[in-house]
């Protein structure tokens, strides 16, 4: 018996949009306040916020058919990843 893969009625961009919205909600609901004197925590939280903002911008560019510009912005996400690692 062979089964055909089911196609999802929601496109890939919408899945990513929902994931970014979920990540934002999790941070906002946690009400995380890093210690004032520990700059590593402040920097990490700022970079995480930057990632969410850039991800939203990339989604907007993809929906407007500017995929090349969106792909170029993924470098920012990689830079943040390397910095945090």
VEXLUM-404091 format. One record per residue: residue number from 1; x, y, z of N, C-alpha, C in turn. Coordinates in nm, 2 decimals, m for minus. Layout:
BEGIN
NUM_X_Y_Z_X_Y_Z_X_Y_Z
...
This chain:
BEGIN
1_0.08_m0.12_0.00_0.00_0.00_0.00_0.09_0.12_0.00
2_0.07_0.21_m0.10_0.15_0.33_m0.10_0.06_0.45_m0.05
3_0.12_0.54_0.01_0.05_0.65_0.06_0.11_0.78_0.00
4_0.03_0.86_m0.04_0.07_0.99_m0.10_0.10_1.09_0.01
5_0.20_1.17_0.00_0.22_1.27_0.11_0.11_1.37_0.10
6_0.06_1.41_0.21_m0.04_1.51_0.22_0.02_1.65_0.21
7_m0.04_1.73_0.13_0.01_1.87_0.13_m0.06_1.95_0.23
8_0.01_2.04_0.29_m0.04_2.13_0.40_m0.11_2.25_0.33
9_m0.23_2.28_0.38_m0.29_2.40_0.32_m0.23_2.53_0.35
10_m0.14_2.53_0.45_m0.07_2.65_0.49_0.07_2.66_0.43
11_0.11_2.77_0.37_0.24_2.77_0.30_0.35_2.79_0.40
12_0.47_2.77_0.36_0.59_2.77_0.45_0.61_2.90_0.52
13_0.59_3.01_0.45_0.61_3.14_0.51_0.51_3.16_0.63
14_0.39_3.11_0.62_0.30_3.12_0.73_0.34_3.04_0.85
15_0.40_2.92_0.82_0.45_2.84_0.93_0.56_2.91_1.01
16_0.65_2.98_0.93_0.76_3.05_0.99_0.71_3.17_1.07
17_0.61_3.24_1.01_0.55_3.35_1.08_0.49_3.31_1.22
18_0.42_3.19_1.22_0.37_3.15_1.34_0.48_3.11_1.44
19_0.59_3.05_1.40_0.70_3.02_1.49_0.76_3.14_1.55
20_0.78_3.25_1.47_0.84_3.37_1.52_0.74_3.44_1.62
21_0.61_3.44_1.59_0.51_3.49_1.68_0.52_3.41_1.81
22_0.53_3.28_1.80_0.54_3.20_1.92_0.66_3.23_2.01
23_0.78_3.25_1.94_0.90_3.29_2.01_0.89_3.42_2.08
24_0.82_3.52_2.01_0.80_3.65_2.08_0.71_3.64_2.20
25_0.60_3.56_2.18_0.51_3.54_2.30_0.58_3.48_2.42
26_0.66_3.38_2.39_0.73_3.31_2.50_0.82_3.41_2.58
27_0.89_3.49_2.51_0.98_3.59_2.57_0.90_3.69_2.65
28_0.79_3.74_2.59_0.71_3.84_2.65_0.64_3.79_2.77
29_0.59_3.66_2.76_0.52_3.60_2.88_0.61_3.57_2.99
30_0.74_3.54_2.96_0.83_3.51_3.07_0.87_3.63_3.15
31_0.85_3.75_3.10_0.89_3.87_3.17_1.03_3.86_3.23
32_1.12_3.82_3.14_1.26_3.80_3.19_1.33_3.93_3.20
33_1.38_3.95_3.32_1.46_4.07_3.35_1.60_4.03_3.39
34_1.70_4.05_3.30_1.84_4.00_3.33_1.90_4.09_3.44
35_2.00_4.03_3.51_2.07_4.11_3.62_2.14_4.23_3.56
36_2.13_4.34_3.62_2.18_4.46_3.57_2.34_4.46_3.55
37_2.41_4.40_3.64_2.56_4.40_3.63_2.62_4.29_3.55
38_2.54_4.20_3.50_2.58_4.09_3.41_2.55_4.12_3.27
39_2.65_4.18_3.20_2.63_4.23_3.06_2.61_4.12_2.96
40_2.66_4.00_2.99_2.64_3.89_2.90_2.49_3.86_2.88
41_2.42_3.86_2.99_2.27_3.84_2.98_2.20_3.95_2.90
42_2.24_4.07_2.93_2.18_4.18_2.86_2.21_4.18_2.71
43_2.33_4.14_2.67_2.37_4.13_2.53_2.30_4.02_2.47
44_2.28_3.90_2.54_2.22_3.79_2.48_2.07_3.82_2.45
45_2.00_3.89_2.55_1.86_3.92_2.53_1.85_4.02_2.42
46_1.94_4.12_2.41_1.93_4.21_2.30_1.95_4.14_2.16
47_2.04_4.05_2.15_2.06_3.98_2.03_1.95_3.89_1.99
48_1.88_3.83_2.09_1.77_3.75_2.07_1.65_3.83_2.01
49_1.64_3.95_2.07_1.54_4.05_2.02_1.57_4.09_1.88
50_1.69_4.11_1.85_1.73_4.15_1.71_1.70_4.03_1.61
51_1.72_3.91_1.66_1.69_3.79_1.57_1.54_3.79_1.54
52_1.46_3.82_1.64_1.31_3.82_1.61_1.27_3.93_1.52
53_1.33_4.05_1.53_1.30_4.16_1.44_1.35_4.13_1.30
54_1.47_4.07_1.28_1.52_4.04_1.15_1.44_3.93_1.09
55_1.40_3.83_1.16_1.31_3.73_1.11_1.18_3.78_1.06
56_1.12_3.87_1.13_1.00_3.94_1.08_1.02_4.02_0.95
57_1.14_4.08_0.94_1.17_4.16_0.82_1.19_4.06_0.70
58_1.26_3.95_0.73_1.28_3.85_0.62_1.15_3.80_0.57
59_1.06_3.77_0.66_0.92_3.72_0.62_0.85_3.82_0.54
60_0.86_3.95_0.58_0.79_4.05_0.50_0.85_4.06_0.36
61_0.99_4.05_0.35_1.05_4.06_0.22_1.01_3.94_0.13
62_1.00_3.82_0.19_0.97_3.70_0.11_0.82_3.72_0.06
63_0.73_3.77_0.14_0.60_3.78_0.10_0.58_3.89_m0.01
64_0.68_3.98_m0.01_0.67_4.09_m0.12_0.75_4.05_m0.24
65_0.79_3.92_m0.25_0.87_3.87_m0.36_1.01_3.93_m0.37
66_1.07_3.96_m0.26_1.21_4.01_m0.26_1.30_3.90_m0.19
67_1.30_3.79_m0.25_1.37_3.67_m0.19_1.52_3.69_m0.18
68_1.58_3.76_m0.28_1.72_3.78_m0.28_1.76_3.87_m0.16
69_1.69_3.97_m0.13_1.71_4.06_m0.02_1.69_3.99_0.11
70_1.59_3.91_0.12_1.56_3.83_0.24_1.67_3.73_0.26
71_1.72_3.67_0.16_1.83_3.57_0.17_1.96_3.65_0.23
72_1.98_3.77_0.18_2.09_3.85_0.22_2.08_3.88_0.37
73_1.96_3.90_0.42_1.94_3.93_0.56_1.96_3.81_0.65
74_1.96_3.69_0.60_1.99_3.58_0.68_2.13_3.57_0.73
75_2.22_3.65_0.67_2.35_3.66_0.72_2.35_3.72_0.86
76_2.27_3.82_0.88_2.25_3.88_1.02_2.22_3.77_1.12
77_2.13_3.68_1.09_2.09_3.58_1.18_2.21_3.48_1.21
78_2.29_3.46_1.10_2.41_3.37_1.12_2.51_3.44_1.21
79_2.53_3.57_1.19_2.62_3.65_1.27_2.58_3.65_1.41
80_2.46_3.66_1.44_2.41_3.66_1.58_2.43_3.52_1.64
81_2.41_3.41_1.56_2.43_3.28_1.61_2.58_3.26_1.64
82_2.67_3.30_1.56_2.81_3.28_1.58_2.85_3.37_1.71
83_2.80_3.49_1.72_2.83_3.57_1.83_2.78_3.51_1.96
84_2.66_3.45_1.97_2.61_3.39_2.09_2.68_3.26_2.12
85_2.72_3.19_2.01_2.79_3.06_2.04_2.92_3.08_2.10
